[in-house]
Amino acid sequence: MREAQAHQAEGSPQGRIPDDITPKQRMTRKLRTQDGRAVYKLRSQTVEPVFGQIKSVMGCRDFLRRGLDAVQSEWSLICACFNLRKLYMAAYG
């Protein structure tokens, strides 16, 4: 937390983004701007509730299969079920 406060005290970054910075440094730089904070704040309204609903309502906390291809196919199935459930609830309540 102190690191984030120290970066905010420095003010918004100016100029081009350097090519040699890490993804973490890039995100820190983005969050120091007003626009970057506003865009990042939207995550809590758009993306994160979906993961919470999949974990709590559907009970999908772990992947049952191993290997990248297997996990990707399992995730696709979980997302399809989530979307079908949303459509069903919207149509039949």
Buried (B, 14 or more C-beta within 10 A) or exposed (E): EEEEEEBEEEEEBEEEEEEEEEEEEEEBBBBBBEEBEEEEEEEEEEEEEEEEBBEEEEEBEEEEEEEEEEEEEBBEEBEEEBEEEEEEEEEEE
